[in-house]
Amino acid sequence: MKRTGRVAVTLVTVLLLVLTIACAPTPGEIPPTPAPAPEEVTPPPPEEVTPPPTPEPAPAPSPIPEANFRLLISDDVNAIGDFQSLMVTISSVGVHKAGEVGGWLEFLPATEAATEGLDLAPLQGDNAQEIWSGTLPDGKYTMVFVYVSAINGTLNNGDSTDVKLPSEKLHINTHFNISEDSLVNFVFDLSVVAAGSEQSGIKYILKPVVSQSGPNQEFIEVSPPAAGGDTTPPTITLTGVTEGQVIVSPETVTPEFSASDETDPSPTVTATLNGDGFTSGTEVSELGEHELIVTAVDASGNEAELAVNFEIVEVEDTTPPVITLTGVTEGQVIVSPDTVTPVFSASDDTDPNPIVVATLNGEPFTSDTVVSQVGEHELIVTAIDASDNEAEVVVNFEIVQE
């Protein structure tokens, strides 16, 4: 019994030893030490930080214009006063750029008025209307041109008339610069001029005016007429004087004028004579050249102008007076006691009272005086008018004794 108990104790001991060895850590392996629980720490309050000053915003760069070139059409006052309307159809416009990379730049007009007919009548003087705007490359330019495909002119009396073009392309040679950050307003000035006379027939020619064109011209921009609006100017009627008329003084002229309009029963009518205000029905007698300008404006702002140039002159009088002598004749012989009684006078086309003097045998003699002295006689009658034209009549006669 004692032997069995010993064996059991021994087995238990061996088992415990085996378990102890199996659970022992591998050499070099350190078992982790459990970390202590973190202590609860209250964070310090945040320090006050002064924010840096807000920088001033930089100035915005100047905006680049949507367009750096605009082409406008104007009309130099010349013979446009003869026209009720002058419609110019523009098919294309363009410029010539200088330099190695230069060349022709051509584009279509951007306004309906230009492609269907631009009326030059409202564009007189500084008035101008845009026909194209856009962006062109920077650089130097040497020419601007306009292609005109048709012209329809209506005179103030309602008649149509032809207007000639030197060529289909109207061009202006001028140097100017274009940059992307500035706008160039180029005014292309046209003018219609009259040639010929009323006897041979007046012809009209449309041409560019270099002196009134370019990027530095003053202008008043005129908007195209609204679609369907009144675009017809009034009609001016002028009587009493005609273009180019020459009046010989003491004759005078009395211009009378009025205006009519389809939509405005009372258009405004004004006139100037040599730059001064003038009233219809006023007599003009002053010697010299005269320019009468009549202007009519209707309620829609349509304007018509009629200009007439005339002159009043004093023609030099070179005609001598006419002497009338009665009572004696050249070579007459009178037998005494008969006598003669010369009667004389003078008349003149321009001088109602010419001077008349006479001598008989060198002595002053008065008209209607009886001559009875026997002998040879010479009667000289002289007449002088206000222009110093002189006439003379000489009569020789003789009274003989019976």
C-alpha positions as CSV (number, residue, x, y, z in Angstrom):
1,M,0.0,0.0,0.0
2,K,2.8,2.4,0.9
3,R,4.5,1.6,-2.4
4,T,1.4,2.5,-4.5
5,G,1.1,5.8,-2.7
6,R,4.7,6.7,-3.5
7,V,4.2,6.0,-7.1
8,A,1.2,8.3,-7.3
9,V,3.0,11.1,-5.6
10,T,5.9,10.6,-8.1
11,L,3.6,10.8,-11.1
12,V,1.9,13.9,-9.9
13,T,5.3,15.5,-9.4
14,V,6.4,14.6,-12.9
15,L,3.2,15.9,-14.5
16,L,3.6,19.2,-12.7
17,L,7.2,19.5,-13.9
18,V,6.2,18.8,-17.5
19,L,3.5,21.5,-17.3
20,T,5.9,24.0,-15.8
21,I,8.4,23.4,-18.6
22,A,5.8,23.7,-21.3
23,C,4.5,27.0,-20.0
24,A,7.9,28.6,-19.6
25,P,8.7,31.5,-22.0
26,T,11.0,31.0,-25.0
27,P,14.4,32.3,-24.4
28,G,14.8,35.9,-25.6
29,E,11.0,36.5,-25.6
30,I,10.0,39.2,-23.1
31,P,6.4,39.1,-22.2
32,P,4.7,42.5,-22.7
33,T,4.1,44.6,-19.7
34,P,0.6,46.0,-19.5
35,A,0.5,49.8,-20.0
36,P,-0.9,51.8,-17.1
37,A,-4.2,53.5,-17.8
38,P,-3.7,57.1,-19.0
39,E,-4.4,59.8,-16.6
40,E,-7.1,62.3,-17.6
41,V,-5.3,65.7,-18.4
42,T,-7.2,69.0,-19.0
43,P,-5.6,70.8,-22.0
44,P,-4.5,74.4,-21.4
45,P,-6.7,77.2,-22.9
46,P,-5.5,78.2,-26.5
47,E,-3.4,81.3,-26.8
48,E,-5.0,84.4,-28.6
49,V,-3.3,84.9,-32.0
50,T,-3.7,88.2,-33.8
51,P,-4.6,87.5,-37.4
52,P,-2.3,89.1,-40.1
53,P,-3.7,92.2,-41.8
54,T,-5.9,91.6,-44.8
55,P,-3.9,92.6,-48.0
56,E,-5.4,95.4,-50.1
57,P,-6.9,93.9,-53.3
58,A,-4.7,94.5,-56.4
59,P,-6.3,96.8,-59.0
60,A,-8.1,94.8,-61.6
61,P,-6.4,95.0,-65.0
62,S,-8.2,97.2,-67.6
63,P,-10.6,95.1,-69.5
64,I,-9.7,94.4,-73.1
65,P,-12.4,95.9,-75.3
66,E,-14.7,93.5,-77.1
67,A,-13.6,95.4,-80.3
68,N,-10.5,97.4,-81.0
69,F,-11.6,98.8,-84.4
70,R,-14.9,100.5,-85.5
71,L,-15.6,101.7,-89.1
72,L,-18.1,104.5,-89.4
73,I,-19.5,106.2,-92.6
74,S,-20.0,110.0,-92.8
75,D,-20.9,112.4,-95.6
76,D,-19.0,115.6,-96.3
77,V,-21.5,118.4,-97.2
78,N,-21.2,119.1,-100.9
79,A,-24.0,118.3,-103.3
80,I,-25.9,116.1,-100.9
81,G,-28.4,119.0,-100.5
82,D,-29.7,118.1,-104.0
83,F,-30.9,114.7,-102.6
84,Q,-33.9,113.5,-100.7
85,S,-32.0,110.3,-100.1
86,L,-28.8,108.7,-101.4
87,M,-28.8,104.9,-100.6
88,V,-25.4,103.3,-100.8
89,T,-25.2,99.5,-100.7
90,I,-21.9,98.2,-99.2
91,S,-20.8,94.6,-100.0
92,S,-17.6,94.4,-98.0
93,V,-15.1,96.5,-96.1
94,G,-11.5,95.9,-95.1
95,V,-8.1,97.2,-94.1
96,H,-4.5,96.6,-95.2
97,K,-2.0,95.7,-92.5
98,A,1.7,96.6,-92.9
99,G,4.7,94.5,-92.1
100,E,6.0,91.0,-93.1
101,V,2.9,89.3,-91.7
102,G,0.6,92.0,-93.0
103,G,-1.8,91.9,-95.9
104,W,-5.5,92.4,-96.8
105,L,-8.1,91.8,-94.2
106,E,-11.6,91.8,-95.6
107,F,-15.0,91.3,-93.9
108,L,-18.7,91.8,-94.4
109,P,-20.5,94.9,-93.0
110,A,-22.1,94.1,-89.6
111,T,-25.2,96.3,-90.0
112,E,-28.3,95.6,-92.0
113,A,-28.3,99.3,-93.2
114,A,-25.0,98.9,-94.9
115,T,-25.8,95.7,-96.8
116,E,-29.3,96.8,-97.8
117,G,-28.7,100.5,-98.3
118,L,-27.1,103.1,-96.1
119,D,-28.7,106.6,-96.6
120,L,-26.0,109.3,-96.7
121,A,-28.5,112.1,-96.5
122,P,-28.7,112.0,-92.6
123,L,-24.9,111.6,-92.3
124,Q,-23.9,115.1,-93.3
125,G,-21.2,117.0,-91.5
126,D,-20.1,115.3,-88.3
127,N,-22.9,112.7,-88.3
128,A,-21.6,109.2,-88.7
129,Q,-23.0,105.6,-88.6
130,E,-21.2,102.4,-87.7
131,I,-21.0,99.7,-90.3
132,W,-18.5,97.3,-88.7
133,S,-16.8,96.7,-85.4
134,G,-14.5,93.9,-84.3
135,T,-11.0,92.9,-83.1
136,L,-8.1,93.3,-85.5
137,P,-4.4,92.1,-84.9
138,D,-2.1,94.6,-83.3
139,G,0.1,96.6,-85.6
140,K,0.3,99.3,-88.2
141,Y,-2.3,99.8,-91.0
142,T,-2.0,101.7,-94.2
143,M,-5.3,101.6,-96.0
144,V,-9.1,101.3,-95.4
145,F,-11.4,100.3,-98.3
146,V,-15.1,100.0,-98.9
147,Y,-16.7,98.1,-101.7
148,V,-19.9,99.7,-103.0
149,S,-22.2,97.5,-105.1
150,A,-25.1,99.8,-105.8
151,I,-26.2,103.5,-105.4
152,N,-29.8,104.7,-105.6
153,G,-30.2,108.5,-105.5
154,T,-33.5,110.4,-105.2
155,L,-33.4,114.1,-105.8
156,N,-35.5,116.6,-103.8
157,N,-38.1,116.8,-106.6
158,G,-38.6,113.0,-106.3
159,D,-36.7,112.1,-109.5
160,S,-34.2,109.3,-109.5
161,T,-30.7,110.0,-110.7
162,D,-27.5,108.1,-111.5
163,V,-24.5,108.6,-109.2
164,K,-21.2,107.4,-110.7
165,L,-18.3,105.7,-108.9
166,P,-14.6,106.2,-110.0
167,S,-14.3,102.4,-109.2
168,E,-16.3,99.9,-107.1
169,K,-13.7,100.1,-104.4
170,L,-13.4,103.4,-102.5
171,H,-10.1,103.4,-100.6
172,I,-8.3,105.8,-98.3
173,N,-4.5,105.6,-97.8
174,T,-3.7,106.7,-94.3
175,H,-1.3,105.3,-91.6
176,F,-2.7,104.4,-88.1
177,N,-2.0,101.9,-85.3
178,I,-4.2,99.3,-83.6
179,S,-3.6,97.8,-80.2
180,E,-5.6,95.3,-78.2
181,D,-6.2,97.6,-75.3
182,S,-7.6,100.6,-77.1
183,L,-10.4,101.3,-79.5
184,V,-9.9,103.0,-82.8
185,N,-12.9,104.8,-84.3
186,F,-12.2,105.3,-88.0
187,V,-14.5,107.7,-89.9
188,F,-14.7,107.0,-93.6
189,D,-16.0,110.2,-95.2
190,L,-17.8,110.1,-98.5
191,S,-19.0,113.0,-100.6
192,V,-21.3,113.3,-103.6
193,V,-20.2,116.1,-106.0
194,A,-22.0,117.7,-108.9
195,A,-20.4,118.3,-112.3
196,G,-21.7,119.9,-115.5
197,S,-24.5,122.5,-115.7
198,E,-28.2,122.6,-116.2
199,Q,-27.7,123.2,-119.9
200,S,-25.3,120.3,-120.5
201,G,-26.8,118.1,-117.7
202,I,-25.7,117.7,-114.1
203,K,-23.8,114.5,-113.3
204,Y,-23.2,113.3,-109.7
205,I,-20.0,111.4,-108.6
206,L,-19.4,109.7,-105.2
207,K,-15.9,109.8,-103.9
208,P,-14.0,109.5,-100.6
209,V,-12.7,112.6,-98.8
210,V,-9.3,112.0,-97.4
211,S,-9.0,115.2,-95.4
212,Q,-12.2,114.4,-93.5
213,S,-11.4,110.7,-92.9
214,G,-9.3,108.9,-90.3
215,P,-9.1,107.8,-86.7
216,N,-8.8,111.3,-85.3
217,Q,-12.0,112.8,-86.7
218,E,-14.7,114.3,-84.5
219,F,-18.1,112.7,-85.1
220,I,-21.6,112.4,-83.8
221,E,-22.8,108.8,-83.9
222,V,-26.2,108.4,-85.5
223,S,-28.1,105.2,-84.9
224,P,-29.7,103.3,-87.8
225,P,-33.4,104.0,-88.2
226,A,-35.7,101.7,-86.4
227,A,-37.2,99.0,-88.5
228,G,-40.6,100.1,-89.9
229,G,-40.0,103.7,-88.7
230,D,-40.2,106.9,-90.8
231,T,-36.9,107.3,-92.7
232,T,-38.1,109.6,-95.5
233,P,-37.0,113.2,-95.1
234,P,-39.3,116.1,-96.0
235,T,-39.5,117.5,-99.5
236,I,-38.3,121.2,-100.0
237,T,-39.9,123.4,-102.6
238,L,-38.0,126.5,-103.7
239,T,-39.1,129.2,-106.2
240,G,-37.9,132.6,-107.2
241,V,-34.2,131.6,-107.7
242,T,-32.3,128.7,-109.3
243,E,-28.9,127.2,-108.8
244,G,-26.2,129.2,-110.6
245,Q,-28.5,132.0,-111.6
246,V,-26.9,135.4,-112.4
247,I,-29.1,138.5,-111.9
248,V,-28.2,141.8,-113.4
249,S,-28.8,144.8,-111.1
250,P,-31.1,146.6,-110.7
251,E,-33.0,143.4,-111.0
252,T,-33.6,141.5,-107.8
253,V,-34.7,138.0,-106.7
254,T,-37.3,137.0,-104.1
255,P,-36.8,133.3,-102.9
256,E,-39.8,131.6,-101.5
257,F,-39.6,128.1,-100.0
258,S,-41.7,125.6,-98.1
259,A,-41.5,121.9,-97.1
260,S,-43.9,118.9,-97.1
261,D,-43.8,115.5,-95.5
262,E,-45.9,112.4,-95.8
263,T,-46.1,111.8,-92.0
264,D,-45.6,115.2,-90.5
265,P,-48.0,117.9,-91.6
266,S,-45.8,120.7,-90.3
267,P,-42.1,120.0,-90.7
268,T,-39.7,122.6,-89.3
269,V,-38.2,124.8,-92.0
270,T,-35.3,127.2,-91.5
271,A,-33.0,129.0,-93.9
272,T,-29.8,131.1,-94.0
273,L,-28.5,133.5,-96.7
274,N,-24.7,133.7,-96.5
275,G,-24.8,132.3,-93.0
276,D,-27.4,134.7,-91.6
277,G,-31.1,133.8,-90.9
278,F,-33.4,134.3,-93.9
279,T,-37.2,134.4,-94.2
280,S,-39.1,133.1,-97.2
281,G,-40.4,135.9,-99.5
282,T,-37.6,138.4,-98.7
283,E,-36.2,140.4,-101.6
284,V,-32.5,140.1,-102.3
285,S,-30.8,143.0,-104.1
286,E,-27.3,143.2,-102.7
287,L,-24.5,142.8,-105.3
288,G,-22.3,139.8,-104.9
289,E,-22.3,136.0,-104.6
290,H,-25.0,134.5,-102.4
291,E,-25.6,131.0,-100.9
292,L,-29.1,130.2,-99.7
293,I,-29.5,127.0,-97.6
294,V,-32.9,125.7,-96.7
295,T,-33.3,123.0,-94.1
296,A,-36.4,121.0,-93.2
297,V,-36.8,118.5,-90.3
298,D,-39.8,116.3,-89.7
299,A,-41.1,114.9,-86.4
300,S,-39.1,111.7,-86.8
301,G,-35.8,113.7,-87.1
302,N,-35.4,113.1,-90.8
303,E,-33.7,116.1,-92.3
304,A,-33.5,117.5,-95.9
305,E,-31.3,120.4,-97.1
306,L,-31.4,122.4,-100.3
307,A,-28.6,124.7,-101.2
308,V,-28.7,127.3,-104.0
309,N,-25.9,129.5,-105.1
310,F,-26.7,132.7,-107.2
311,E,-25.1,136.0,-107.9
312,I,-26.3,139.6,-108.4
313,V,-23.9,141.6,-110.7
314,E,-23.7,145.1,-112.0
315,V,-22.9,144.9,-115.7
316,E,-20.6,147.8,-117.0
317,D,-22.5,150.3,-119.1
318,T,-20.7,151.0,-122.3
319,T,-23.6,152.3,-124.3
320,P,-23.6,156.1,-124.9
321,P,-26.8,158.2,-124.7
322,V,-28.9,158.9,-127.8
323,I,-29.2,162.5,-128.9
324,T,-32.3,163.8,-130.6
325,L,-32.0,167.1,-132.6
326,T,-34.8,168.8,-134.5
327,G,-35.2,172.3,-136.2
328,V,-32.1,172.1,-138.3
329,T,-30.2,169.6,-140.5
330,E,-26.7,169.1,-141.6
331,G,-25.8,171.4,-144.6
332,Q,-29.1,173.2,-144.4
333,V,-29.2,176.8,-146.0
334,I,-31.7,179.2,-144.7
335,V,-32.5,182.4,-146.6
336,S,-32.9,185.5,-144.3
337,P,-35.2,186.7,-142.9
338,D,-36.1,183.1,-142.2
339,T,-34.5,181.7,-139.1
340,V,-33.9,178.2,-137.4
341,T,-34.7,177.0,-133.9
342,P,-32.6,173.9,-132.9
343,V,-34.2,171.7,-130.3
344,F,-32.2,168.8,-128.7
345,S,-32.4,166.3,-125.9
346,A,-30.8,163.0,-124.9
347,S,-32.0,159.6,-123.5
348,D,-30.1,156.6,-122.0
349,D,-31.1,153.0,-121.0
350,T,-29.4,153.1,-117.6
351,D,-29.3,156.9,-116.8
352,P,-32.7,158.6,-116.8
353,N,-31.0,162.1,-116.7
354,P,-27.9,162.3,-118.8
355,I,-26.1,165.6,-119.0
356,V,-26.7,167.5,-122.3
357,V,-24.7,170.6,-123.3
358,A,-24.3,172.5,-126.7
359,T,-22.2,175.2,-128.4
360,L,-23.0,177.3,-131.4
361,N,-19.8,178.5,-133.1
362,G,-17.9,177.7,-129.8
363,E,-20.3,179.6,-127.6
364,P,-22.7,177.9,-125.1
365,F,-26.1,177.4,-126.7
366,T,-29.4,176.5,-125.2
367,S,-32.0,174.3,-126.8
368,D,-35.0,176.0,-128.4
369,T,-33.1,179.2,-129.1
370,V,-33.8,181.1,-132.4
371,V,-30.8,181.6,-134.7
372,S,-31.1,184.4,-137.2
373,Q,-27.6,185.8,-137.8
374,V,-26.4,185.6,-141.4
375,G,-23.4,183.4,-141.9
376,E,-22.1,179.9,-141.4
377,H,-22.9,178.1,-138.2
378,E,-21.7,175.0,-136.4
379,L,-23.9,173.5,-133.7
380,I,-22.3,170.8,-131.4
381,V,-24.6,168.9,-129.0
382,T,-22.9,166.6,-126.4
383,A,-24.6,164.1,-123.9
384,I,-22.9,162.2,-121.1
385,D,-24.5,159.5,-118.9
386,A,-23.7,158.3,-115.4
387,S,-21.2,155.8,-116.7
388,D,-19.3,158.6,-118.5
389,N,-20.4,157.3,-121.9
390,E,-20.4,160.2,-124.3
391,A,-22.3,161.0,-127.5
392,E,-22.0,164.0,-129.8
393,V,-23.9,165.4,-132.8
394,V,-22.5,168.1,-135.1
395,V,-24.6,170.1,-137.5
396,N,-23.3,172.7,-139.9
397,F,-25.8,175.1,-141.5
398,E,-25.8,178.6,-143.1
399,I,-28.1,181.6,-143.1
400,V,-27.7,183.7,-146.3
401,Q,-28.9,187.1,-147.3
402,E,-31.8,187.2,-149.7
